[in-house]
Amino acid sequence: MHFVLYSWLYQTPFYIVMALVISIGTMIIMLTAPETPDSSAPARVSFLTGGALAATGLLFVVLHAVA
């Protein structure tokens, strides 16, 4: 949730949305993961986090190019 502070620093709500997507998505992934030790849940959490960061970065690039 440390991304929420970036919302204040850069004066944009997109970081709050990104933090919520990562937090809630991680909770859902881990709650629905099987109990086996070879579970792929950590990999799915990593893909979720990376995807959310990449999507937010792409959004900022597009918004900067348009403005």
C-alpha positions in Angstrom: 0.0 0.0 0.0 3.0 2.3 -0.1 1.9 3.4 -3.6 -1.0 5.4 -2.0 1.6 7.9 -0.8 2.6 8.5 -4.5 -1.0 9.6 -5.0 -0.4 12.6 -2.7 3.0 13.3 -4.1 2.0 13.3 -7.7 -1.5 14.6 -7.1 -3.2 11.7 -9.0 -5.7 9.1 -7.9 -4.3 6.4 -10.2 -1.8 5.2 -7.6 -4.7 4.6 -5.2 -6.5 2.5 -7.8 -3.3 0.6 -8.6 -2.6 -0.1 -4.9 -6.2 -1.4 -4.5 -5.9 -3.6 -7.5 -2.7 -5.2 -6.3 -4.0 -5.6 -2.7 -7.4 -7.0 -3.5 -6.0 -9.1 -6.4 -3.3 -10.6 -4.2 -5.9 -11.5 -1.5 -8.2 -13.2 -4.1 -5.3 -15.1 -5.6 -4.0 -16.3 -2.3 -7.4 -17.2 -0.9 -8.3 -19.3 -4.0 -4.9 -21.0 -4.3 -4.7 -24.7 -3.4 -2.8 -25.7 -0.3 -0.1 -27.7 -2.1 3.5 -26.7 -1.7 4.1 -26.5 -5.4 1.3 -23.9 -5.9 1.7 -21.3 -8.6 0.0 -18.6 -6.5 3.3 -16.6 -5.9 3.9 -16.5 -9.6 0.4 -15.3 -10.2 0.8 -12.6 -7.6 4.0 -11.5 -9.3 2.3 -11.4 -12.7 -0.5 -9.4 -11.2 1.8 -6.9 -9.5 3.9 -6.5 -12.7 0.9 -6.2 -14.9 -0.6 -3.5 -12.6 2.6 -1.5 -12.6 3.0 -1.8 -16.3 -0.6 -0.8 -17.0 -0.3 2.2 -14.7 3.0 3.2 -16.4 1.5 2.8 -19.8 -1.5 4.9 -18.7 0.9 7.7 -17.6 2.8 7.6 -20.9 -0.4 7.8 -22.9 -1.7 10.7 -20.8 1.6 12.5 -21.1 1.6 12.0 -24.8 -1.9 13.4 -25.2 -1.4 16.4 -23.0 
